[in-house]
Amino acid sequence: MSWAGDDGPVTGYFPYDVGPPPPASGLVADRITGPLGEVRVLRPVAAAPTTAFLHGVSMDSTCWTPLVRAARAHELPWLLVDVPGFGGSDPLPGPVTLDEMADALVAVLDHLGVHDVHLVGHSMGGFLGLHLAARHLDRVRTLATLNGTYVTILELVNDPVGAAVRHPRTWATYQGVRLVAGGGQAVQTAISAGARTGLLRWGTAGLAARPSDVPDSLLQALVAGNRPQSFRYAEATGRGYDWRTTWREVGVPVLAGYGDRDRLVTGHDARALRSVLPHAHEVVLGGTAHLSPMERPAAWLAELNRHWDQA
């Protein structure tokens, strides 16, 4: 395990807004029809993508804009995907399986004529990335799962009472996520008001290491990205999920990233992943919580570049 910590105070915390990527990135919006409906992507206009990015719950592909801006590159060969059911992609048509979600993402690659990619997922996207890499071995060159080793959350989904006793802080944080991401119209109205007034900022405790420094653009993105029904369908994919058997099938280099202040994905999850993928390279990013790719994008970009170069 390596530790990418602070040298004293966290510098460059949440340095960029969440939103559309800069024009210089060369990424353009497109919609691709697949087995779960249309999937919205931001794709390179000038070349085939070499790297695909999957976002987390209540977000969309623009959550990767801080990483895009940190790259300071022109014509990035990156594919930023709105996961089926979220962002600008069509709502999920009904209950789905993780296999169906993975197949829908592979269909995007097929449409673009891309055989394999470096795959990067954050939170839910990291969990989905682990499954995709296990089920479609030839389509993934490397995998980076950032704050996405969802073992504790799987325990909370499958054994709510027992897991709440074992992991009370994660349970409390996840209940907040479930309330916001899966709540009804009254909840959506309340969080919209919270984003306008800034009160929602304090609801990011446990997700952000420094809630007071979370930008308004993230609060607005959380409101805009909420898809309660799709969240409930996505959560249901974890019921009965055999992560031990499935993740052992991942045969590509894996970067497992964590935030040292993350209350959703913790040391328990890191130990669990280590038990089935002992050769995964672990990095704990100091001064970050669950939103680490947005909190310290330059630090994660450096880790990702090392990961890709060593593969």
N, C-alpha and C positions, 0 to 999 in steps of 0.2 A: 504494500500500500504506500502511496506517496501522498504527501500533504502539501497542498498549495495554499499556504496560510497568509495572514496579514503580516506586514512588517510594521507593527503598531496599529494605528487606526486604519480602517478599510479605506482605500483610495479608489476613486473612480466608481463609487457605488451607484448602480442604476444610471449609468452615464448617458443613456440614449432613451428617447421615447419609444413606445410601442406604436407601430403604425405602418403605413406603406413603405416599402424599401425605397432608397434613393434611386433616381433614374439611372445613375452611373452604374448601378449593379447589373443592368441589362436584363432584369427579370420582368416578365410580362404576365398578366393574368390570362388564364385559359380555363375552359371547362371541358372535362373529359367524361364521356358516358361510360358507365361500367355496371357491374351486376347489382350494385346498391344505389343506382341513380347517378346523377352527375356529381363529379368531384371537381372542386375548384382548386387550381394550382397556380403558383407563381413559378414559371419556368424560364430557363435562359433562352433568349431569342436567337442567339448566334451559334449555339453549340449544343450537343447532347449533354444532359446532366450527368455528372459523375457521383453526386452526393444528394441524398434525399433526407428531408427533415420532417418529423412528425411532432405536432404540438400536443399540449395537455388539455385537460378538461376546461371548459369555459374560455377557451382561447381559440385562435386560428393561426394561420401561417404567418401573420404579421408579428407574432411574438418573437420570431427569429430576426426581426429587423435590427435589434441591438447587435446581434452577432454579425449581420451583414455590414452594418456600419463599422464595426470593429475591424472587419477584414479590409476595409478601405481599398477594395479591388474593383476594377472595371470588368464587366462581362463575367460575372461569377457563374461557374458551371453547377449551380445548386438548384435543386427542385424543392420548393416549399409547398407542402401539401396540406390542404384543409381536410383533416381526417373525415371519412364518411360520417354524415350525421351532424357535423359541426362546422362552424364558420360559414363560408359561402357555399359549402357542399349541400346537396339535398338532404332533408331529414331522413333518418333511417326509416325504412318502410314498415318496420315491426321488429320484434325480437330477433337478434342476430347471434351468430357464434363468432368466436375469434378467428376461426378458419375463414368464415365469410368476409370478415373485415380484412384479413391478410390477403385473401384472393382479390378483393377490390383494389387494394394498393398495387398488387402485381399487375392487374389489368391496366393501371395507369402507366406503369413502366412499359408494358407491351405496346400501348398506344403510342408512346413516344419513341419506340424502337430501341429501348435500352434494356440490355440483358441483365446487368448487375450494377449495384451502386454501393458506396459507403452509406450506411444507414445511421441516422442520428435521431433519437427520440427523447422527448422531455416528458416526465410524469406519465400520464396515460400513454403518450406516444412512445416512451421508453419501454413500457410494459408490452404494448403492441409490437414494438420492434423486436423484443425477445421472442415473441411467438412467431413473427414472420420469419426471423432468421432460423428458427427451429424447423418450420414447416416448408420453407422454400430455400434450401441450403445453397442452391446454385445462383440465387438472385441477390445475395448479400456478400459483399467483399469483406467489410468490417462492420461491427456494430458498436455504437456508443449509446448507452442508456443512462441518461442524466436524471437523477431523482426519480427513476422509473422502476426500481426493483420492488414491486408492489406486494411483497409477501405479507406484511402486517395488514395491509388493506384487504388482501384476500382472506386473512383470518377474520377480520371484522365483518366481511360479507358473509362468510360461511359459519361463523361461531360468534355472533355479536356479543353475547354476554361474557363468555369465557375470554375472548380477545380483549374486551373492554377492561376486564380485571387485570389481565397481563400487561396491557399497553394503554394505560389511562390517558396519557397526554396525546397519543396518536388518535385514540378514540374521540377525545374532545375536539381535536382539530378536524378530524374527518367528519364529525357531525356538523360542524360549521360549513364544510365544503358541500356536504349533501344538502343542507338547508338552502344554500345559495344556488348551487348548480341544479338541484332537482326540485326546487320549491315551485309552488303554484303562482298564480298571477299576483296575489297579494305580496308574496316574497319578491317577485320581480319588480313590482312597483316600489317596494321599500328599498331595494338595493339601487335602483335608479336614482332615487332621492338621495341615498347615501353617497353615490358617486358625485352628484351635483354639489352636495354640501361638504364633501371630503370625509364624512364620517365613515364611509366604507374603508378608508385607509386603515383604520384601526381594526377592521375585520381581517386584515391580512397578517395579523400576528401569528407566528408559526409557519406562515408561508413565505414571508419576507423577514430578513434579519433586522431590518430597520424600517418598520412601517411608516414612520414619520417622513422618510425620504422617498417613499414610493410615489412616482409621478402620477398626475391626473390621467395621463394617457393610458396607464395600466388599468385604473379604475373604470374608465370608459370602455376599454377593451373587454374587461370582465363582464360588464353589463351587456355589451353588444354580442358577446360570444356565448351567452347562456342559451342552452338548448335543453330544457328540463327533460323532455321525453327521451331524447337521444342519450342524455346522461343516464337515465334509468335503464335503458336498454344496454348501454355500455357496462354499467355496474353489474348487470345480471350475467354478463359473460364470465364473471369471476366465480359464479356459483359452481362448485364441484371441480374447479380447475386444478389439474394435477401439474403444478409448476415444476416439481422435482423431475418427473419423467420427461416433460416437454423441454425444459431448458437444458437438460443434459444433451439434447440433440444439436445444440448450437455448436457449430464447428469452426467458426471464424474468430479472428481476434476480437476481444471484447474490452471496451473501456467502460467501467462502471463508475459513474460519478455521483458524488453525494455533497450535500451542504452540511457544514458542521452544526448549523442551528435549525436544521429541517426537523419538524415534528411529525411529518407524514411518512417519510422514508428515512429510517434511522439505522443505527448499528445493527439492530436485529435483522434488518433486511440485507445489509451487507454480509453478515455472517451466513445467512441463508443462501445467498447467491454463491458465496465462496464454497459452500458445501457441494454444489453441483457443477460449478465452473471455477475450479481452483486456480486456473491460469489467467483468469480475467485480471486486467490491470485496474486497480482501484485508486481513485483520486478523491480526496476529501478537500473541498474548496472552502477555505477559511472565510469567515465573515459573510456567509450566505446561508439561506434556508432553502425552501422548496422551489423558489423561482430563480435558482442560481444562474441559468444561462442569460437571464435579463439583469440580474444583480451585478455580475462580474463577467460580461461577455468576452472581454479581451483575454482574461485568464483561461476561460474554457476554449477559446479559439486556439490558444497556444497548445493546450493539451490535445485538442483534436488534431491539429497539424502534426504533432509528434506521433499520435496514434496512426494517422494515415500514412505518414512517411515510413514508419517501422513495419507496416503490413507487407 
